Structure formats: structure tokens, C-alpha cells
Amino acid sequence: MKFNEVYYEQESLSYPLGKMLKEKFGDLPWIPIDSHNSIKEMQEKPNSEFGRMKRNLIIGIRKTHKYVENHKVSDYLVPYTSSGCTAMCLYCYLVCNYNKCAYLRLFVNREQMLDRLIRRAAKSDRPLTFEIGSNSDLVLENTITDNLTYTISRFAQEGDGYLTFPTKFDMVEPLLNLDHKGKVIFRMSVNPQPVISKIELGTSGLKQRIDAVNQMCAAGYRCGLLIAPVILTEGWREAYTGLLEDLKAGLTEQMKKQMFLEIILMTYSFVHRAINGEAFPNAPDLYDRDLMTGRGRGRYCYRAEAREEAEVYLRGEIQRILGNVPILYIS
């Protein structure tokens, strides 16, 4: 992966991972910063620079470790080894939190974070599931840090319960031969290929994602699919029927027998519109005045009647094409 510059907290170089990253990217300019959370130079750039800002790598120490309760596929959302991403999905929810500063930040104190997670799991009287990939794409990050390989290997030996993470990338080969002991739930995010090509910029193609989840299933991981986000653009019914048919044709029988689905309809925002309009002027506008309504400050979601129509259609097509695959939720 190619980056232009590295911004780093100086204390990060006292950690083994920080030293490894300094050696790995030693040929790039390294710019010291006080905090990964506040880089004035980046904050002052215009929205049109969003794509180029994604070519910068930020290295720091994660100081926030608050677990957030979750009641979907996990018990807790866990702040973990990265936030942000190098991809440029036009709807990325991290943009709502970080605005144009949704670039990739790596945190070098992985031992501290995993120690904390293992201790929390050990205190529970039942197996807990921890979502470690809610702030970033750990499969992508693993190509830079090997953090996911480290995490799965160590948690399998020392941890109780389960880890889970989603991805839009296919670089799973380093994970296939790990002794994960069945403690990892792998979730691949899918969308119709035209959506991936035009809206999920910089991510793996649909065929590559299907191949990757098949490989993870064959390696003994419990696997599911996120159809996410469902975007109700013109022709969406045909597009998502086509996606389901591609899944039926491409998924292995092993995967089809044990998988589950999560379905999430798109949430959009004023911030997305502002950034996308300047950074990607030729990209489609995902805001639809007729279908969307306000959802909190500066955010939009599909109106109740549009959501209900989409849910009824998707449930019917999933049943028709894929059969009785469990749908954990539609949100």
C-alpha cells in the first residue's frame, strides 16, 4: 500500500509496532504531531483534498477504550487497532464522526488493547462477542500491521468468547491457516458490482469478496454476509436481485449452509454531500429528497414507507433465491 507521508505521535516509536512501521515506511517523510485526533494541517484542507488526504498514514496511541453495548452480532463494540480507512466509500459512516479526516489511523498499543479485551471476557459468566472492526477495516489494516493475525492467534489461545469484524476486502490469505479455534466470526460486506464500482471506491470487487468468504468458511471460520448499505437508487430492485443471484452462483454449498445475513439500509448526511460534491464531482449524488428524511443533526435516512418496501422486497427475494438463510436483522 502506497502512502505519501506519515504523521506520528513521537511516543508511538517506543512500541514494537511503531518501530516496525518506522522501518517499513522509512523512505517517506515522517511528520511529528501532538495528537492523532487533531492535526491542524489536515483540518484546514478543503474538502476537495479528501482523496489525497487518504494517502497519508497517521500513527498514534489509542487512549479511548470505552466499550459500547451492541445487540446485533456482538455484545460490545470495542475501540481497537485502527480507525478510518484508505477506501473512499461515498456513504462512509466514519465521515459523520471525523468529517474529511476519516483517513487511516493506526494505533501501536495493540498489546494493551487485547489485554483489556481478554480480561473483560474472563470476567463474564457467559461467552461474549466483541466487535473489533467497527471503526476500520481490519483486513485492510492487516496488510500493513499484521494486527489481525496477531489478534486472532493470541485470542484463540488466551481469550474466552468470540471476536467478529466485517470487511470489504479480499486479502484474507494470512488468516486462512491460523489456529482460530472457532472463536472468530468473519463477516463480508457485499453490494451489487455497479455499487462497488461507482460508490465503494477503492474496495475489492464482488467476485473477489465472494471468493474470500468462501475461503474463510473452508478454513473453519463462522461466516456471514452484510448486504450493506442497501442504496435505493434507480433500478435498485433489479440490482439487489442480481446480487442475490450472484451470491447463489458464487458461494460454496458449505458457505450457503452455515451463513447468516445482516441487512443495513444507507444513512447519509450533509457532511457526505459537502465532501463528495467537491472531492468526487462526477460521482452519483446519493441524496434523494423524495425518499429521505432527517435523522438527527445533519443526517438523512430513508422514509419509513421506503424502508418497509425495501424490507419486504429483500426478504421475498432472499427467500426465493437463497432459501431459508437466517436474517439477523434489517436496520
C-alpha positions in Angstrom: 0.0 0.0 0.0 1.4 3.4 -1.0 1.3 6.4 1.2 2.6 9.9 0.7 3.5 10.9 4.2 3.4 9.6 7.8 2.1 11.8 10.7 3.1 10.3 14.0 3.0 10.8 17.8 6.6 10.6 18.9 5.8 8.3 21.8 4.4 5.7 19.3 8.0 4.9 18.3 8.6 3.4 21.8 6.3 0.5 20.9 7.4 -2.6 18.9 4.7 -1.9 16.2 5.7 1.7 16.0 9.4 0.7 15.4 8.3 -1.8 12.8 6.2 0.8 10.9 9.1 3.3 11.1 11.3 0.8 9.4 8.6 -0.3 6.9 7.9 3.3 5.8 11.3 4.8 6.5 11.6 6.2 3.0 8.6 8.5 3.5 8.5 11.9 5.2 7.7 11.5 8.9 6.0 14.5 10.4 5.6 14.7 14.3 2.3 15.6 15.7 1.0 16.2 19.2 -2.2 14.1 18.8 -3.6 11.8 16.1 -7.0 13.3 17.0 -6.1 16.9 16.0 -3.9 17.6 13.0 -4.5 21.2 12.2 -2.9 21.0 8.8 -5.4 18.3 7.8 -8.4 20.0 9.4 -7.8 23.2 7.4 -7.6 21.5 4.0 -10.5 22.0 1.6 -13.0 19.1 1.0 -11.6 18.7 -2.5 -8.4 17.3 -0.9 -10.3 14.4 0.7 -9.0 11.7 -1.7 -5.4 12.9 -1.4 -5.7 13.1 2.4 -6.4 9.3 2.3 -2.9 8.8 1.1 -1.5 9.9 4.4 -0.9 7.5 7.2 -1.4 8.5 10.9 0.3 6.6 13.7 -0.6 7.1 17.3 -1.6 5.6 20.6 -5.2 4.8 21.3 -6.2 6.3 24.6 -10.0 5.8 24.5 -11.0 2.3 25.4 -14.7 2.6 26.2 -16.8 -0.5 25.2 -20.2 0.3 23.8 -23.0 -2.2 24.2 -24.3 -3.7 21.0 -27.2 -6.1 20.4 -26.8 -7.3 16.8 -24.0 -9.7 16.2 -21.9 -8.7 19.2 -22.3 -7.7 22.8 -19.8 -4.9 22.6 -18.2 -2.5 20.1 -14.6 -2.3 21.0 -12.2 0.5 20.0 -9.3 -1.4 18.5 -6.1 -1.1 16.5 -7.2 1.4 13.8 -9.8 3.9 12.7 -10.6 5.3 9.3 -9.7 3.6 6.1 -7.9 4.2 2.8 -11.0 3.3 0.8 -13.4 6.1 -0.2 -17.0 4.8 0.1 -19.2 7.7 -0.7 -21.5 6.9 2.3 -18.8 6.0 4.9 -20.3 6.4 8.3 -16.9 7.4 9.7 -17.2 10.6 7.8 -20.1 11.6 10.1 -17.6 11.3 13.0 -14.4 12.5 11.5 -15.6 14.7 8.6 -12.8 14.8 5.9 -10.3 13.5 8.5 -11.5 9.9 8.0 -8.1 8.8 6.9 -6.4 5.7 8.3 -5.0 6.0 11.8 -3.0 3.1 13.3 -2.6 2.6 17.0 0.5 0.9 18.2 -0.6 -0.2 21.7 -2.2 -3.4 20.5 -1.0 -5.5 23.4 -2.7 -3.1 25.9 -6.0 -3.2 23.9 -6.0 -7.0 23.6 -5.0 -7.5 27.3 -8.0 -5.4 28.2 -10.4 -7.3 26.0 -9.2 -10.7 27.3 -9.6 -9.5 30.9 -13.2 -8.3 30.1 -14.1 -11.6 28.5 -12.7 -13.6 31.5 -15.0 -11.6 33.9 -18.2 -12.6 32.2 -20.3 -15.6 33.3 -21.2 -16.3 29.6 -19.3 -16.1 26.3 -19.3 -12.6 25.0 -18.8 -11.5 21.4 -16.6 -8.4 20.7 -16.9 -6.4 17.5 -13.3 -5.2 16.9 -13.9 -3.8 13.4 -16.5 -1.1 13.8 -14.1 1.8 13.3 -12.0 0.5 10.4 -11.5 -2.4 8.1 -9.1 -4.8 9.8 -8.5 -7.0 6.8 -7.1 -3.9 5.0 -5.2 -2.8 8.1 -3.7 -6.3 8.4 -1.8 -5.8 5.2 0.1 -3.0 6.9 0.4 -4.1 10.5 -0.3 -7.9 10.8 -2.5 -6.8 13.8 -5.4 -9.1 12.8 -3.1 -12.1 12.5 -1.6 -11.2 16.0 -5.1 -10.7 17.5 -6.7 -13.9 16.2 -3.7 -16.1 17.1 -3.4 -14.7 20.7 -7.2 -14.6 21.4 -7.6 -18.2 20.3 -5.1 -19.2 23.0 -6.0 -16.8 25.8 -9.4 -15.4 25.2 -12.9 -16.5 26.1 -15.9 -15.9 23.8 -15.7 -14.6 20.3 -14.3 -11.8 18.1 -16.0 -10.5 15.0 -15.3 -8.0 12.3 -16.6 -7.0 8.8 -14.7 -6.3 5.7 -15.0 -5.1 2.1 -11.6 -6.5 1.2 -10.4 -9.9 0.0 -6.9 -10.1 1.4 -7.6 -13.0 3.7 -4.7 -15.3 2.9 -2.8 -14.5 6.1 -5.8 -15.7 8.1 -6.5 -19.0 6.5 -4.0 -21.2 8.3 -4.4 -19.6 11.8 -5.5 -21.8 14.6 -8.5 -19.7 15.5 -10.3 -22.4 17.5 -13.7 -21.3 16.2 -13.5 -18.1 18.2 -13.8 -15.7 15.2 -16.9 -14.7 13.3 -16.0 -13.3 9.8 -18.5 -11.0 8.0 -18.1 -10.0 4.4 -19.9 -6.9 3.2 -21.4 -7.2 -0.2 -23.2 -4.9 -2.7 -24.1 -5.2 -6.4 -20.9 -4.7 -8.5 -22.1 -1.4 -10.0 -22.5 0.0 -6.5 -19.0 -1.2 -5.6 -17.5 0.3 -8.8 -19.2 3.7 -8.5 -19.7 4.2 -4.8 -17.4 1.9 -2.8 -14.3 3.3 -4.3 -11.0 1.6 -3.5 -12.5 -1.7 -2.2 -12.4 -5.3 -3.6 -14.8 -6.4 -6.3 -17.8 -8.6 -5.6 -16.3 -11.7 -7.1 -13.2 -11.3 -5.0 -15.2 -10.8 -1.9 -17.3 -13.9 -2.6 -14.1 -15.9 -3.2 -12.6 -14.6 0.1 -15.6 -15.5 2.2 -15.7 -19.0 0.7 -12.0 -19.4 1.6 -12.6 -18.2 5.2 -15.6 -20.6 5.5 -13.4 -23.5 4.2 -10.8 -22.5 6.9 -13.4 -23.2 9.6 -14.4 -19.6 10.4 -18.0 -18.9 11.1 -19.0 -16.6 8.3 -21.9 -14.2 7.4 -22.7 -11.6 4.9 -23.7 -8.0 5.3 -25.8 -6.6 2.5 -24.8 -3.1 3.4 -25.6 -0.5 2.8 -28.7 -1.0 0.7 -28.9 2.1 -1.5 -32.3 2.8 -3.1 -31.1 4.4 -6.3 -32.9 4.0 -9.6 -33.2 0.3 -10.5 -32.3 -0.9 -7.0 -34.7 -3.9 -7.1 -33.0 -5.4 -10.2 -29.6 -4.6 -8.8 -30.2 -6.4 -5.5 -31.9 -9.3 -7.2 -28.8 -9.6 -9.3 -26.6 -9.5 -6.2 -28.6 -12.4 -4.7 -28.3 -14.4 -7.8 -24.5 -13.7 -7.9 -24.3 -15.0 -4.3 -26.3 -18.1 -5.1 -24.0 -18.9 -8.1 -20.7 -17.9 -6.4 -21.0 -19.1 -2.8 -20.0 -22.7 -1.9 -22.5 -25.1 -0.6 -20.6 -25.1 2.7 -21.0 -21.3 3.0 -24.6 -21.3 2.0 -25.5 -23.9 4.6 -24.0 -22.1 7.6 -24.1 -18.4 6.7 -26.3 -15.7 8.2 -27.3 -12.3 6.8 -27.3 -8.7 8.1 -29.1 -6.0 6.1 -28.5 -2.3 6.7 -30.1 0.5 4.7 -28.0 3.5 3.9 -27.8 6.5 6.2 -26.4 9.6 4.6 -25.5 13.1 5.8 -25.0 16.8 4.9 -21.2 16.2 5.5 -21.1 13.5 2.9 -22.9 15.7 0.4 -20.4 18.5 1.0 -17.3 16.4 0.7 -18.4 14.2 -2.2 -19.6 17.2 -4.2 -16.1 18.7 -4.0 -13.8 15.7 -3.9 -15.8 13.5 -6.4 -17.7 15.9 -8.6 -18.5 13.2 -11.1 -19.8 10.7 -8.5 -23.5 10.0 -8.1 -25.5 12.1 -5.6 -26.8 9.6 -3.1 -29.2 12.1 -1.5 -32.9 11.6 -2.6 -35.2 14.3 -1.4 -38.3 12.2 -2.2 -37.1 9.1 -0.4 -35.2 10.5 2.6 -36.0 12.3 5.8 -34.0 13.8 8.6 -32.4 11.6 11.2 -30.6 13.5 13.9 -28.5 16.5 13.2 -27.5 16.8 9.6 -28.2 13.1 8.8 -30.7 11.5 6.4 -32.3 8.1 6.3 -34.9 6.5 4.1 -38.5 7.3 4.9 -40.5 4.6 6.8 -42.5 3.6 3.8 -39.4 3.3 1.6 -37.7 1.2 4.2 -40.7 -1.0 4.6 -41.0 -1.5 0.9 -37.3 -2.4 0.6 -37.5 -4.8 3.5 -40.5 -6.7 2.1 -38.8 -6.9 -1.3 -35.5 -8.1 0.0 -37.0 -10.7 2.4 -39.0 -12.1 -0.5 -36.1 -12.3 -2.9 -33.7 -13.8 -0.3 -36.3 -16.5 0.4 -36.8 -17.1 -3.3 -33.2 -17.1 -4.3 -31.2 -18.2 -1.3 -33.9 -20.1 0.7 -34.1 -20.1 4.5 -30.9 -18.3 5.3 -31.2 -16.6 8.7 -31.6 -12.8 8.6 -30.3 -11.5 11.9 -31.8 -8.0 11.4 -32.7 -5.3 8.9 -31.9 -1.8 10.1 
